[in-house]
Amino acid sequence: MKKTDILNKIIYIPKQFLNGNDSVYSLVKESGYFEIYNQIKESDIIDVLVKHLDCIDQWLSHSENNRSGSGWYFKQNDNGKYIVGYLPIEGNMKVTEYLDKIEACAAFVKQKIEEVRNA
């Protein structure tokens, strides 16, 4: 499977998750990401997201609807900036603030799929 095909599957994971019975893990695995994870960078995800801007709001919604006790999240704050953070069960919370929605989404997607791969 080509890298572009895998990236196109990855960015639509939230939509696929809502439309079916598959887990996020199975969707990431089926995308082919596990085989080439070290070849996919945030910049690659940005390149695909700019062509599919609708996916960004899907990832925002997916993050808002996630009810786990810990993990990566993506949201817009009251100042209009985008936050990508990690909520641990114990320890310090990691947070990065972005002005660019696409860049923030790409960072979140990469962290999220890596979290899934390492689960």
GUKOLSE-828211 format. One line per 3 residues: their letters; for each residue x, y, z of N, C-alpha, C. Coordinates in steps of 0.001 Angstrom, whole numbers, padded with zeros to 6 digits, always signed. Layout:
residues N
a = X:Y:Z:X:Y:Z:X:Y:Z | ...
//
This chain:
residues 119
mkk = +000843:-001179:+000000:+000000:+000000:+000000:+000889:+001243:+000000 | +000488:+002242:-000756:+001273:+003468:-000856:+001060:+004351:+000373 | +002090:+005136:+000676:+002053:+006046:+001816:+000857:+007003:+001726
tdi = +000584:+007525:+000544:-000540:+008443:+000344:-001866:+007773:+000680 | -002019:+006515:+000287:-003248:+005778:+000592:-003421:+005604:+002099 | -002328:+005304:+002771:-002363:+005127:+004226:-002734:+006439:+004903
lnk = -002124:+007527:+004476:-002435:+008842:+005050:-003901:+009210:+004843 | -004430:+008920:+003661:-005838:+009209:+003383:-006763:+008387:+004280 | -006374:+007174:+004599:-007177:+006363:+005523:-007068:+006900:+006946
iiy = -005888:+007298:+007333:-005674:+007793:+008699:-006517:+009028:+008981 | -006518:+009976:+008070:-007222:+011235:+008375:-008737:+011058:+008476 | -009258:+009970:+007924:-010701:+009728:+008002:-011088:+008743:+009106
ipk = -010174:+008416:+009998:-010472:+007480:+011084:-011664:+007932:+011928 | -011766:+009208:+012338:-012931:+009582:+013153:-014269:+009330:+012454 | -014327:+009600:+011166:-015565:+009372:+010403:-015868:+007877:+010330
qfl = -014842:+007070:+010056:-015030:+005620:+009992:-015456:+005063:+011345 | -014885:+005597:+012406:-015206:+005149:+013755:-016679:+005401:+014069 | -017174:+006584:+013692:-018577:+006913:+013940:-019534:+006085:+013100
ngn = -019089:+005694:+011911:-019963:+004984:+010977:-019958:+003469:+011133 | -019121:+002932:+011997:-019029:+001484:+012068:-018831:+000959:+013468 | -018519:-000307:+013518:-018319:-000978:+014799:-016845:-001235:+015103
dsv = -015959:-000727:+014255:-014539:-000965:+014445:-013974:-000075:+015541 | -012963:-000589:+016240:-012259:+000206:+017239:-011252:+001108:+016528 | -010795:+002135:+017221:-009762:+003003:+016657:-008518:+002180:+016379
ysl = -008194:+001247:+017268:-007031:+000380:+017061:-007145:-000375:+015735 | -008276:-001003:+015498:-008429:-001777:+014263:-008382:-000878:+013032 | -008921:+000336:+013136:-008883:+001260:+012001:-007456:+001713:+011699
vke = -006677:+001988:+012735:-005275:+002377:+012524:-004511:+001201:+011926 | -004726:+000020:+012462:-004042:-001173:+011948:-004407:-001431:+010485 | -005685:-001368:+010175:-006149:-001622:+008812:-005675:-000556:+007821
sgy = -005333:+000618:+008308:-004854:+001684:+007422:-003500:+001349:+006808 | -002747:+000462:+007462:-001398:+000143:+007008:-000330:+000931:+007753 | -000753:+001763:+008693:+000175:+002625:+009430:+001246:+001833:+010178
fei = +000874:+000721:+010773:+001830:-000049:+011577:+003052:-000472:+010762 | +002862:-000724:+009471:+003956:-001186:+008632:+004944:-000077:+008273 | +004477:+001181:+008219:+005375:+002270:+007808:+005348:+003466:+008765
ynq = +005009:+003208:+010022:+004852:+004302:+010995:+006061:+005229:+011055 | +007259:+004672:+010879:+008481:+005491:+010968:+008694:+006363:+009734 | +007902:+006168:+008700:+008003:+006983:+007489:+006982:+008114:+007448
ike = +006061:+008120:+008400:+005003:+009132:+008406:+005311:+010189:+009457 | +005445:+011408:+008988:+005771:+012559:+009830:+004553:+013487:+009914 | +004593:+014396:+010866:+003510:+015380:+010977:+003367:+016176:+009685
sdi = +004471:+016489:+009039:+004417:+017257:+007787:+003664:+016492:+006691 | +003776:+015160:+006688:+003015:+014347:+005730:+001518:+014447:+006003 | +001171:+014448:+007282:-000239:+014549:+007668:-000782:+015927:+007292
idv = +000023:+016963:+007499:-000376:+018325:+007096:-000666:+018370:+005606 | +000222:+017778:+004804:+000057:+017785:+003349:-001275:+017185:+002912 | -001747:+016178:+003635:-003025:+015545:+003297:-004195:+016347:+003880
lvk = -004031:+016840:+005104:-005115:+017598:+005737:-005483:+018857:+004960 | -004508:+019533:+004359:-004831:+020762:+003618:-005753:+020482:+002426 | -005786:+019239:+001981:-006670:+018854:+000874:-008019:+018329:+001376
hld = -008101:+018082:+002694:-009311:+017506:+003299:-009591:+018214:+004624 | -009868:+019511:+004555:-010035:+020323:+005756:-011193:+019862:+006641 | -012186:+019197:+006055:-013308:+018690:+006833:-012877:+017699:+007895
cid = -011763:+017042:+007676:-011268:+016047:+008631:-010827:+016670:+009948 | -010424:+017919:+009922:-009934:+018569:+011137:-011052:+018663:+012170 | -012225:+019095:+011755:-013350:+019178:+012686:-013780:+017791:+013164
qwl = -013608:+016786:+012318:-013907:+015416:+012736:-012953:+014972:+013848 | -011673:+015340:+013721:-010709:+015005:+014776:-010990:+015784:+016050 | -011401:+017055:+015928:-011784:+017836:+017111:-012955:+017175:+017832
shs = -013958:+016787:+017094:-015121:+016114:+017690:-014740:+014780:+018308 | -013906:+014034:+017601:-013455:+012740:+018119:-012742:+012928:+019462 | -011905:+013932:+019542:-011182:+014204:+020782:-012147:+014613:+021899
enn = -013100:+015470:+021584:-014073:+015915:+022587:-014919:+014766:+023106 | -015212:+013792:+022257:-016060:+012666:+022638:-015308:+011534:+023313 | -013985:+011631:+023381:-013183:+010593:+024015:-013361:+010684:+025526
rsg = -013701:+009590:+026146:-013995:+009581:+027580:-012966:+008798:+028397 | -011788:+008589:+027857:-010791:+007837:+028618:-010190:+008717:+029706 | -009623:+008084:+030712:-009036:+008806:+031829:-007723:+009474:+031495
sgw = -007033:+008954:+030508:-005770:+009556:+030090:-005625:+009405:+028588 | -004727:+010201:+028016:-004476:+010118:+026586:-004348:+011487:+025958 | -004145:+011484:+024666:-003966:+012716:+023895:-005312:+013368:+023612
yfk = -005322:+014693:+023590:-006528:+015431:+023255:-006178:+016633:+022377 | -007208:+017154:+021703:-007093:+018261:+020755:-008330:+019121:+020935 | -008132:+020402:+021211:-009279:+021283:+021397:-008891:+022718:+021082
qnd = -009917:+023544:+020920:-009710:+024977:+020742:-009996:+025639:+022079 | -009099:+026538:+022499:-009316:+027211:+023782:-010121:+028496:+023600 | -010381:+029179:+024687:-011197:+030396:+024658:-010527:+031545:+023907
ngk = -009211:+031479:+023718:-008463:+032520:+023001:-008372:+032244:+021503 | -009030:+031172:+021039:-009015:+030844:+019618:-007791:+030063:+019188 | -006949:+029688:+020141:-005770:+028873:+019829:-006131:+027406:+019983
yiv = -005301:+026567:+019421:-005550:+025126:+019451:-004563:+024469:+020401 | -005071:+023564:+021199:-004289:+022894:+022216:-004198:+021414:+021875 | -002983:+020885:+021922:-002751:+019451:+021840:-002052:+019091:+023134
gyl = -002640:+018173:+023863:-002071:+017830:+025151:-002222:+016366:+025472 | -001536:+015996:+026533:-001605:+014623:+027022:-002029:+014672:+028471 | -003091:+013981:+028775:-003621:+013911:+030120:-003202:+012572:+030726
pie = -002218:+012596:+031630:-001766:+011337:+032228:-002646:+010941:+033414 | -002573:+009680:+033772:-003263:+009213:+034972:-002575:+009824:+036198 | -001262:+009839:+036166:-000472:+010456:+037234:+000621:+011301:+036593
gnm = +001094:+012286:+037297:+002196:+013094:+036789:+001728:+014393:+036175 | +002626:+015006:+035433:+002368:+016319:+034850:+001714:+016215:+033473 | +000789:+017125:+033222:+000106:+017194:+031942:+001003:+017904:+030932
kvt = +001088:+017371:+029719:+001853:+017998:+028636:+000879:+018752:+027746 | +001219:+020009:+027404:+000341:+020826:+026566:+001180:+021645:+025592 | +000760:+021669:+024328:+001367:+022529:+023320:+000255:+023359:+022695
eyl = +000505:+024643:+022538:-000476:+025574:+021985:-000080:+025929:+020552 | -001052:+025950:+019663:-000824:+026243:+018246:-001752:+027362:+017792 | -001262:+028188:+016890:-002110:+029179:+016230:-002780:+028574:+015005
dki = -002114:+027613:+014381:-002582:+027003:+013146:-003352:+025714:+013436 | -004593:+025692:+013002:-005480:+024549:+013231:-004978:+023282:+012542 | -004463:+023426:+011332:-003981:+022274:+010571:-002758:+021669:+011246
eac = -001837:+022516:+011644:-000625:+022046:+012321:-000977:+021337:+013638 | -001899:+021925:+014384:-002325:+021317:+015644:-002970:+019962:+015411 | -003822:+019877:+014411:-004494:+018617:+014105:-003485:+017551:+013704
aaf = -002525:+017907:+012872:-001502:+016947:+012434:-000701:+016437:+013629 | -000365:+017336:+014549:+000377:+016927:+015748:-000460:+015954:+016576 | -001747:+016269:+016723:-002634:+015388:+017481:-002771:+014027:+016806
vkq = -003007:+014029:+015517:-003194:+012762:+014794:-001962:+011881:+014957 | -000786:+012447:+014770:+000447:+011654:+014901:+000578:+011097:+016320 | +000334:+011919:+017324:+000421:+011431:+018712:-000631:+010356:+018993
kie = -001835:+010582:+018506:-002921:+009638:+018752:-002656:+008281:+018112 | -002230:+008280:+016845:-001996:+006998:+016186:-000764:+006298:+016739 | +000193:+007057:+017235:+001347:+006451:+017903:+000908:+005838:+019244
evr = +000025:+006530:+019941:-000511:+006001:+021195:-001224:+004666:+020930 | -001992:+004619:+019863:-002703:+003397:+019490:-001713:+002302:+019109 | -000697:+002660:+018329:+000295:+001665:+017884:+001031:+001059:+019073
na = +001295:+001863:+020076:+002056:+001403:+021232:+001203:+000776:+022335 | -000108:+000714:+022084:-001021:+000173:+023118:-000877:-001332:+023251
//
